[in-house]
Amino acid sequence: MDTADYRLSFEMAPVGLVISRNRIMVDCNRHVCEMFGASRELLIGQSFSILYPSVDEYERLGKRMEPILNAKGRYADNRIMKRANGEVFWCHVSGRALNRDDPHASGIWSFEDLSEERPVKAELTGREREVAARLLDGMTSKEIGRALDISHRTVEIYRARLMRKYGASTAADLVQKLLVG
């Protein structure tokens, strides 16, 4: 396969693809541009932070991902991302570090828009988004607390806020409402 075939494969992939160096987008395919509502010219050379609801979430997630990328060489999760027009949406993100000793130095990342299956129906804070994502992964309050480096009691406060915002009566009801919107 020659270089043109690889480029065509990259462009026509059924998911959004980004090549990164030091958390800066070096290249992206058409699908990423469509998903985030931005041109390639706007995305190339930019920090991934422009795709997050807040810089704080970008920073926290980067710190949390680094040891996992260092140990495994890959990382994946579902998280809320932000389109160029400010709309937030659920997205499955999966990536691979090309150098595990310096995991943010270079990588390849895929993005899948989950908004049709999982719409965002409530205004959530950054921490509420992080707790919601981990609830959807089936984590307990103690596990979420360890993952986010906060107490499990604090997680329970955020979970109670989420339950109020989504009108959920039980944790299982909350998960169901997060899944379907």
C-alpha positions as CSV (number, residue, x, y, z in Angstrom):
1,M,0.0,0.0,0.0
2,D,1.5,3.3,-0.9
3,T,1.3,6.6,1.0
4,A,-1.8,7.8,-1.0
5,D,-3.7,4.7,0.1
6,Y,-2.8,5.3,3.8
7,R,-3.9,8.9,3.5
8,L,-7.2,7.8,1.9
9,S,-7.7,5.3,4.7
10,F,-7.1,7.9,7.3
11,E,-9.5,10.4,5.6
12,M,-12.3,7.8,5.0
13,A,-12.1,6.1,8.4
14,P,-15.6,5.5,10.0
15,V,-14.4,7.3,13.2
16,G,-12.7,10.6,13.8
17,L,-8.9,10.3,13.9
18,V,-6.3,12.7,15.2
19,I,-2.5,12.5,15.3
20,S,-1.0,14.4,18.2
21,R,2.3,15.7,19.5
22,N,2.4,17.1,23.1
23,R,-1.4,17.2,23.2
24,I,-1.5,19.4,20.0
25,M,-3.4,18.2,17.0
26,V,-1.0,17.7,14.1
27,D,-3.5,16.1,11.7
28,C,-7.1,15.1,11.7
29,N,-9.5,13.4,9.3
30,R,-12.7,14.8,7.8
31,H,-14.8,12.9,10.4
32,V,-13.3,14.9,13.3
33,C,-14.0,18.1,11.5
34,E,-17.6,17.2,11.0
35,M,-18.1,15.9,14.5
36,F,-16.6,19.0,16.2
37,G,-18.0,21.4,13.6
38,A,-14.6,22.9,12.8
39,S,-12.4,23.1,9.7
40,R,-9.0,21.2,9.6
41,E,-7.3,24.7,9.4
42,L,-8.9,25.6,12.7
43,L,-8.0,22.3,14.5
44,I,-4.4,21.7,13.2
45,G,-1.9,23.2,15.5
46,Q,-4.4,23.7,18.3
47,S,-4.4,22.1,21.8
48,F,-7.0,19.4,22.4
49,S,-8.2,21.7,25.1
50,I,-10.5,23.5,22.5
51,L,-12.5,20.2,22.3
52,Y,-13.3,20.1,26.1
53,P,-16.1,21.9,28.0
54,S,-13.4,23.5,30.2
55,V,-9.6,23.9,30.4
56,D,-9.8,22.4,33.9
57,E,-11.3,19.2,32.6
58,Y,-8.7,19.0,29.9
59,E,-5.9,19.4,32.5
60,R,-7.3,17.0,35.0
61,L,-7.9,14.3,32.4
62,G,-4.5,14.7,31.0
63,K,-2.9,14.1,34.4
64,R,-5.2,11.1,35.0
65,M,-4.4,9.6,31.5
66,E,-0.6,9.9,31.7
67,P,0.1,7.0,34.2
68,I,-2.3,4.8,32.3
69,L,-0.8,5.6,28.9
70,N,2.7,5.1,30.5
71,A,1.7,1.7,31.9
72,K,-0.5,0.3,29.1
73,G,0.3,2.5,26.1
74,R,-3.4,3.0,25.4
75,Y,-6.4,4.7,27.0
76,A,-10.1,4.8,26.4
77,D,-13.2,6.3,28.0
78,N,-16.5,8.0,27.4
79,R,-16.6,11.7,28.2
80,I,-18.4,14.9,27.4
81,M,-16.7,16.9,24.7
82,K,-17.5,20.3,23.1
83,R,-18.2,21.2,19.5
84,A,-17.0,24.5,18.0
85,N,-20.5,26.0,18.5
86,G,-20.4,25.3,22.2
87,E,-22.7,22.3,22.2
88,V,-21.6,19.5,24.5
89,F,-22.0,15.8,23.6
90,W,-21.0,12.4,24.8
91,C,-17.9,11.0,22.9
92,H,-16.0,7.7,23.1
93,V,-12.3,8.6,23.0
94,S,-9.6,5.9,22.5
95,G,-5.9,6.5,22.0
96,R,-2.5,5.0,21.8
97,A,0.8,6.6,22.9
98,L,3.6,6.1,20.4
99,N,6.2,6.3,23.2
100,R,5.1,4.9,26.6
101,D,8.0,6.7,28.4
102,D,6.6,10.0,27.2
103,P,2.9,9.3,26.6
104,H,1.8,12.8,25.6
105,A,4.8,13.2,23.2
106,S,2.9,11.6,20.2
107,G,-0.2,9.6,19.7
108,I,-3.1,8.5,17.6
109,W,-6.6,9.2,18.9
110,S,-10.1,8.1,17.7
111,F,-13.3,9.9,18.5
112,E,-16.8,8.5,18.2
113,D,-19.9,10.7,18.6
114,L,-22.3,9.0,21.0
115,S,-24.9,11.9,21.0
116,E,-27.6,9.9,19.2
117,E,-27.5,7.1,21.7
118,R,-26.7,9.3,24.7
119,P,-27.9,12.9,24.5
120,V,-26.7,15.4,27.2
121,K,-30.0,16.7,28.7
122,A,-28.8,18.7,31.7
123,E,-26.4,21.5,32.4
124,L,-23.6,19.8,34.3
125,T,-20.4,21.1,36.0
126,G,-17.1,19.7,35.0
127,R,-16.9,17.5,38.1
128,E,-20.5,16.3,37.5
129,R,-19.5,15.3,34.0
130,E,-16.5,13.3,35.4
131,V,-18.7,11.5,38.0
132,A,-21.4,10.8,35.4
133,A,-18.9,9.2,33.0
134,R,-17.6,6.9,35.8
135,L,-21.1,6.0,36.9
136,L,-21.7,4.9,33.3
137,D,-18.6,2.8,33.5
138,G,-20.2,1.0,36.5
139,M,-17.9,2.4,39.2
140,T,-18.9,2.7,42.8
141,S,-18.5,5.9,44.8
142,K,-15.3,4.7,46.4
143,E,-13.9,3.7,43.0
144,I,-14.9,7.1,41.5
145,G,-13.3,8.9,44.5
146,R,-10.0,7.0,44.0
147,A,-10.1,7.7,40.3
148,L,-10.8,11.4,40.7
149,D,-8.7,11.8,43.9
150,I,-11.7,13.0,45.9
151,S,-13.5,11.4,48.9
152,H,-16.3,9.0,48.3
153,R,-18.5,11.3,50.3
154,T,-17.8,14.1,47.8
155,V,-18.7,11.7,45.0
156,E,-22.0,11.0,46.7
157,I,-22.8,14.7,46.9
158,Y,-22.2,15.0,43.1
159,R,-24.2,11.9,42.5
160,A,-27.1,13.4,44.5
161,R,-26.9,16.6,42.4
162,L,-27.0,14.5,39.2
163,M,-30.0,12.6,40.5
164,R,-31.8,15.9,41.2
165,K,-30.9,17.3,37.8
166,Y,-32.1,14.2,36.0
167,G,-35.1,13.5,38.2
168,A,-33.8,10.1,39.2
169,S,-35.0,8.3,42.3
170,T,-32.2,5.6,42.5
171,A,-28.7,5.2,41.3
172,A,-29.9,2.6,38.6
173,D,-32.5,5.1,37.5
174,L,-29.8,7.8,37.2
175,V,-27.6,5.6,35.1
176,Q,-30.5,4.8,32.8
177,K,-31.4,8.5,32.4
178,L,-27.7,9.3,31.7
179,L,-27.7,6.6,29.0
180,V,-30.9,7.7,27.2
181,G,-30.9,11.4,28.1
